[in-house]
Amino acid sequence: MSLHGPIVDRYPNNPILTGADFPPDSGIVRVFNSGVIKWRGRYIMACRAEDQALVGRIWIADSTDGYHFVPRPAPVAMPEDDPEYAEYTAGMIYDPRITELDGRCYLVHAAHSAHTCRLSLLETEDFEQFKWLGFISETDNRNGVLFPEKIKGLYARLDRPNPGEEFGDIWVSYSPDLIFWGRSRCVLRNCQVRWAWSKIGPATVPIKTPEGWLVIFHGVRTQCKSHYVYQLGVCLLDLEEPHRVLYRAEEAILEPRELYELVGQTPSVVFSAGAVVEDNGEVKIYYGAADTVMCLGTTSVERLLEACKHR
């Protein structure tokens, strides 16, 4: 494999999902930053769907091939009548990430309100009924994603606390029950990523390999003082001590270049919240482009590992 070729190949028919694909009476105009999982032979996308009033919903879309997704007739029903839920989601809910654990699937999503951002957790066994388990972080925290198995007997999570608007690092925390979290340690600092000096955050569910946990992350730099540019990177974490970074690609693996990534609600953004590893080692990376549409890029476990070690 050429180390100078692309690490991620864009799907030639991008974007794969737009607001126009949703039911006509839904009011949805944008879909982006959506979690994806391959579940019992089918692909399920937990969409971040948004209307013109900037009201965000989690909306399931289904696919049999991982390329063509069809949104369901209605969004996921959320516990709007719960006073605690209502207070801490008064702003919006967004960026769901899906992890399978012990035969169930868990959606970690961001919840924004006057209290800033917290992480919230949903559980499902069939993607038809969803149970809200509560808030699982303090404020201000986002980009939460669960590891697909326990580490040393504890659930593990990557996230991005926000100590300030202009920087943020990736952290790992542990839990005995998915609700109470602690033993937090910093994994990767934004100042260590040359192309992402503003902030970084975990993107997709960590991919387990014999060499370590492959972690796709997003990184942000500030261009011309006020313009954010979002890119994707990759690193490899130790299997038993995931606060230890074994390797990290020095270069971004995907940056905004195409018109649908450069022009939209938020220009110059590629942002992933979901990836699927196929049996042949292919990795489908689903990403939001310009906070407007959903797109797809493909790579492989081998290429990502090589990028960590040699790019």
C-alpha positions as CSV (number, residue, x, y, z in Angstrom):
1,M,0.0,0.0,0.0
2,S,1.3,3.4,-0.9
3,L,1.8,5.6,2.2
4,H,1.2,8.6,0.1
5,G,-2.2,7.7,-1.3
6,P,-5.5,8.5,0.3
7,I,-6.4,6.8,3.5
8,V,-10.2,7.3,3.1
9,D,-11.9,7.1,-0.3
10,R,-15.1,9.1,-0.7
11,Y,-18.2,7.3,-2.0
12,P,-18.7,8.6,-5.5
13,N,-22.4,9.1,-5.0
14,N,-22.1,11.3,-1.9
15,P,-24.1,12.6,-0.2
16,I,-26.0,9.4,0.8
17,L,-28.7,11.1,2.9
18,T,-30.2,14.6,2.8
19,G,-33.1,16.5,4.4
20,A,-35.1,15.9,1.2
21,D,-35.1,12.2,1.9
22,F,-37.3,12.5,5.0
23,P,-41.1,12.4,5.0
24,P,-42.5,15.6,3.3
25,D,-44.4,16.6,6.5
26,S,-41.4,16.1,8.8
27,G,-40.0,19.6,8.3
28,I,-36.5,18.1,8.3
29,V,-34.1,20.1,6.1
30,R,-30.7,18.8,7.3
31,V,-29.2,15.5,8.5
32,F,-25.6,15.2,9.7
33,N,-23.3,13.8,12.4
34,S,-25.3,10.6,12.7
35,G,-24.3,7.3,14.4
36,V,-24.4,4.1,12.4
37,I,-24.2,0.4,13.4
38,K,-24.6,-2.9,11.5
39,W,-27.2,-4.7,13.6
40,R,-28.4,-8.3,12.8
41,G,-27.5,-8.0,9.1
42,R,-28.9,-4.5,8.5
43,Y,-27.5,-1.0,8.8
44,I,-29.1,1.4,11.2
45,M,-28.4,5.1,11.2
46,A,-29.4,7.2,14.2
47,C,-29.7,10.5,12.4
48,R,-29.2,14.0,13.8
49,A,-32.1,15.5,11.9
50,E,-32.9,19.2,12.1
51,D,-35.7,21.5,10.9
52,Q,-35.5,25.1,10.0
53,A,-36.2,26.2,13.6
54,L,-33.0,24.3,14.6
55,V,-35.1,21.7,16.5
56,G,-33.0,18.5,16.6
57,R,-34.4,15.0,16.6
58,I,-32.9,11.5,16.7
59,W,-34.4,9.8,13.7
60,I,-33.8,6.2,12.6
61,A,-33.0,5.4,9.0
62,D,-32.5,1.8,7.7
63,S,-30.4,0.3,4.9
64,T,-29.8,-3.2,3.6
65,D,-26.5,-2.3,1.9
66,G,-24.9,0.5,3.9
67,Y,-25.3,3.0,1.1
68,H,-29.0,3.6,0.6
69,F,-30.8,4.7,3.7
70,V,-34.6,5.2,4.2
71,P,-35.8,7.3,7.2
72,R,-38.7,5.9,9.2
73,P,-42.0,7.7,9.3
74,A,-41.4,9.4,12.7
75,P,-38.4,10.2,15.0
76,V,-37.4,8.4,18.1
77,A,-39.9,9.1,20.9
78,M,-38.1,10.9,23.8
79,P,-39.3,11.3,27.4
80,E,-40.4,14.9,26.9
81,D,-42.7,14.7,29.9
82,D,-39.8,14.0,32.3
83,P,-38.9,17.2,34.1
84,E,-35.2,16.4,34.4
85,Y,-35.0,15.4,30.7
86,A,-36.9,18.5,29.6
87,E,-34.7,20.9,31.6
88,Y,-31.4,19.5,30.4
89,T,-32.4,19.1,26.7
90,A,-34.2,22.5,26.4
91,G,-31.6,23.6,23.8
92,M,-31.2,20.6,21.5
93,I,-30.2,16.9,21.4
94,Y,-27.5,15.9,18.8
95,D,-24.7,13.7,17.6
96,P,-25.8,10.2,18.7
97,R,-23.3,7.4,18.7
98,I,-24.3,3.7,18.9
99,T,-22.5,0.9,20.6
100,E,-23.5,-2.8,21.0
101,L,-22.9,-4.2,24.4
102,D,-24.1,-7.6,25.7
103,G,-26.8,-7.9,23.1
104,R,-28.2,-4.5,23.5
105,C,-27.5,-1.2,21.8
106,Y,-26.7,2.1,23.6
107,L,-27.0,5.6,22.1
108,V,-24.9,8.3,23.8
109,H,-26.0,11.7,22.6
110,A,-25.3,15.3,23.5
111,A,-28.0,17.3,25.3
112,H,-27.7,21.1,25.3
113,S,-29.5,23.6,27.6
114,A,-28.8,26.7,29.6
115,H,-26.6,24.4,31.7
116,T,-24.4,23.9,28.6
117,C,-23.9,20.3,27.3
118,R,-24.2,17.0,29.0
119,L,-24.2,13.4,27.8
120,S,-27.4,11.4,27.8
121,L,-27.9,7.6,27.4
122,L,-30.6,5.6,25.5
123,E,-30.9,1.8,25.5
124,T,-32.7,-0.4,22.9
125,E,-33.0,-4.1,22.1
126,D,-34.7,-3.7,18.7
127,F,-34.4,-0.1,17.6
128,E,-38.2,0.2,17.9
129,Q,-38.5,0.9,21.6
130,F,-35.9,3.1,23.4
131,K,-35.4,3.5,27.2
132,W,-33.9,6.6,28.5
133,L,-31.4,5.8,31.2
134,G,-30.5,9.3,32.3
135,F,-27.7,11.8,32.1
136,I,-24.2,10.3,32.4
137,S,-21.9,13.3,32.7
138,E,-21.4,16.5,34.4
139,T,-21.5,19.8,32.4
140,D,-19.8,20.7,30.0
141,N,-19.1,17.4,28.2
142,R,-19.8,16.1,24.7
143,N,-18.7,13.6,22.0
144,G,-19.3,10.6,24.3
145,V,-18.8,7.2,22.8
146,L,-18.8,3.8,24.6
147,F,-16.2,1.1,24.0
148,P,-17.8,-2.1,22.6
149,E,-16.6,-4.2,25.6
150,K,-15.6,-3.9,29.2
151,I,-12.0,-3.1,30.0
152,K,-10.7,-4.7,33.2
153,G,-14.3,-5.4,34.3
154,L,-15.6,-1.8,33.8
155,Y,-17.4,-0.1,31.0
156,A,-15.3,2.5,29.3
157,R,-16.1,5.7,27.5
158,L,-14.2,8.3,25.4
159,D,-15.5,11.9,25.6
160,R,-14.4,15.5,25.3
161,P,-14.8,17.8,28.4
162,N,-14.8,21.4,27.5
163,P,-12.6,23.5,29.7
164,G,-12.8,26.4,27.3
165,E,-14.2,27.4,23.9
166,E,-10.8,27.3,22.2
167,F,-9.5,24.0,23.2
168,G,-10.5,20.5,24.2
169,D,-8.9,17.1,24.7
170,I,-9.9,13.4,24.5
171,W,-10.5,11.7,27.8
172,V,-11.3,8.1,28.9
173,S,-13.6,7.3,31.9
174,Y,-14.8,4.1,33.5
175,S,-18.1,2.9,35.0
176,P,-19.5,-0.2,36.8
177,D,-23.0,0.4,35.5
178,L,-23.0,2.9,32.6
179,I,-24.5,5.6,34.8
180,F,-21.8,6.6,37.3
181,W,-18.4,7.4,35.8
182,G,-14.9,8.1,37.1
183,R,-11.2,7.2,37.1
184,S,-10.9,9.7,34.2
185,R,-7.6,10.2,32.4
186,C,-6.5,12.3,29.5
187,V,-5.9,10.3,26.3
188,L,-4.8,12.8,23.7
189,R,-4.3,16.6,23.9
190,N,-5.3,18.9,21.1
191,C,-1.8,20.6,21.3
192,Q,-0.3,17.2,20.2
193,V,-2.2,17.3,16.9
194,R,-0.6,19.7,14.5
195,W,-3.6,20.2,12.3
196,A,-6.1,20.5,15.1
197,W,-4.8,23.1,17.5
198,S,-8.3,24.3,18.6
199,K,-9.9,21.1,19.8
200,I,-10.3,17.4,19.3
201,G,-12.9,14.8,20.2
202,P,-13.7,11.1,19.7
203,A,-15.7,10.3,16.6
204,T,-16.7,6.7,16.1
205,V,-16.9,3.6,18.4
206,P,-13.3,2.3,19.0
207,I,-12.4,-0.6,16.7
208,K,-10.7,-3.5,18.4
209,T,-7.7,-5.0,16.7
210,P,-5.0,-7.4,17.9
211,E,-2.6,-4.3,18.0
212,G,-4.9,-2.0,20.0
213,W,-8.0,0.1,19.8
214,L,-8.3,2.1,16.6
215,V,-9.9,5.4,17.3
216,I,-11.1,7.8,14.6
217,F,-11.3,11.3,16.0
218,H,-12.2,14.8,14.8
219,G,-9.9,17.7,15.0
220,V,-10.6,21.4,14.6
221,R,-8.3,24.3,13.7
222,T,-9.2,27.9,13.6
223,Q,-8.5,29.5,10.3
224,C,-8.2,33.3,9.8
225,K,-9.1,33.8,13.5
226,S,-12.8,32.9,13.2
227,H,-13.3,30.1,10.7
228,Y,-13.4,26.5,12.0
229,V,-12.1,23.6,9.9
230,Y,-13.1,20.1,10.9
231,Q,-11.1,17.1,9.8
232,L,-10.7,13.4,10.8
233,G,-7.7,11.7,12.3
234,V,-6.8,8.3,13.7
235,C,-4.8,6.9,16.6
236,L,-4.2,3.5,18.2
237,L,-4.8,3.0,21.9
238,D,-3.5,0.3,24.2
239,L,-6.1,-2.5,24.7
240,E,-5.8,-2.7,28.5
241,E,-4.8,0.9,29.2
242,P,-6.6,3.0,26.6
243,H,-5.3,6.3,28.0
244,R,-2.0,5.2,26.4
245,V,-1.6,6.3,22.8
246,L,0.6,3.7,21.0
247,Y,0.6,5.4,17.5
248,R,-1.1,8.4,15.9
249,A,-1.2,9.5,12.3
250,E,0.5,12.8,12.0
251,E,-1.7,13.8,9.0
252,A,-5.5,14.0,8.9
253,I,-7.2,11.1,7.1
254,L,-10.1,13.2,5.7
255,E,-10.4,16.9,5.3
256,P,-13.1,19.0,3.7
257,R,-12.4,19.3,-0.1
258,E,-15.6,18.6,-2.0
259,L,-18.3,21.2,-2.5
260,Y,-20.8,19.4,-0.2
261,E,-18.1,19.5,2.6
262,L,-17.1,23.1,2.0
263,V,-20.5,24.7,1.6
264,G,-23.5,24.4,3.9
265,Q,-24.9,25.4,7.3
266,T,-21.3,25.2,8.7
267,P,-18.6,25.5,6.0
268,S,-15.5,23.2,5.9
269,V,-16.7,20.3,8.1
270,V,-16.3,16.6,7.9
271,F,-17.5,15.1,11.2
272,S,-18.0,11.4,11.9
273,A,-20.1,9.7,14.6
274,G,-20.3,6.2,13.2
275,A,-18.3,3.5,11.4
276,V,-18.9,-0.1,10.4
277,V,-16.2,-2.7,10.1
278,E,-17.2,-5.4,7.5
279,D,-16.1,-9.0,7.7
280,N,-13.4,-8.4,5.0
281,G,-11.8,-5.6,7.0
282,E,-13.4,-2.8,5.0
283,V,-14.4,0.2,7.2
284,K,-17.3,2.3,6.2
285,I,-16.9,5.8,7.8
286,Y,-20.2,7.8,7.9
287,Y,-19.7,11.5,8.3
288,G,-21.7,14.7,8.3
289,A,-20.6,17.3,5.7
290,A,-20.9,21.0,6.3
291,D,-23.6,20.3,9.0
292,T,-26.0,19.7,6.2
293,V,-25.8,16.2,4.6
294,M,-24.6,12.7,5.4
295,C,-21.8,11.2,3.5
296,L,-19.7,8.0,3.3
297,G,-16.0,7.2,3.0
298,T,-14.4,3.8,2.8
299,T,-11.0,2.5,4.0
300,S,-9.8,-0.6,5.8
301,V,-8.5,-1.7,9.2
302,E,-5.1,-2.3,7.5
303,R,-4.9,1.2,6.0
304,L,-5.9,2.8,9.3
305,L,-3.2,0.9,11.2
306,E,-0.6,1.8,8.5
307,A,-1.7,5.4,8.8
308,C,-1.2,5.4,12.5
309,K,2.3,4.1,12.2
310,H,3.6,5.8,9.1
311,R,1.6,9.0,8.2
